[in-house]
Amino acid sequence: MDLSQLQALIQKSTLLTNDERVYWLQSLSTMKQQHVAKLEAILSEGETIHVEEKVHQYFNTLHLV
């Protein structure tokens, strides 16, 4: 993934606050490739987990009704 794609991932992430987005976008240029790869993995996996958690919560709510 190139930096422009990672920047887009950071900007659309629902896991980050606005302050965190600014921090990571500013830090990208000084990060080593291994750290960039780790950030990419965390954000990609985190989005999946976040969505799965919301779906799970939704279905739990349905069972309670």
ChimeraX attribute file (.defattr): number of C-alpha atoms within 10 A of each C-alpha:
attribute: neighborCount
match mode: 1-to-1
recipient: residues
	/A:1	8
	/A:2	8
	/A:3	13
	/A:4	9
	/A:5	11
	/A:6	20
	/A:7	17
	/A:8	11
	/A:9	16
	/A:10	22
	/A:11	17
	/A:12	13
	/A:13	16
	/A:14	14
	/A:15	13
	/A:16	14
	/A:17	11
	/A:18	12
	/A:19	9
	/A:20	13
	/A:21	18
	/A:22	13
	/A:23	11
	/A:24	18
	/A:25	16
	/A:26	12
	/A:27	11
	/A:28	16
	/A:29	10
	/A:30	9
	/A:31	13
	/A:32	9
	/A:33	10
	/A:34	9
	/A:35	12
	/A:36	20
	/A:37	14
	/A:38	11
	/A:39	17
	/A:40	19
	/A:41	12
	/A:42	12
	/A:43	19
	/A:44	15
	/A:45	11
	/A:46	15
	/A:47	17
	/A:48	11
	/A:49	12
	/A:50	13
	/A:51	12
	/A:52	12
	/A:53	12
	/A:54	11
	/A:55	12
	/A:56	11
	/A:57	11
	/A:58	11
	/A:59	11
	/A:60	11
	/A:61	10
	/A:62	8
	/A:63	7
	/A:64	6
	/A:65	5
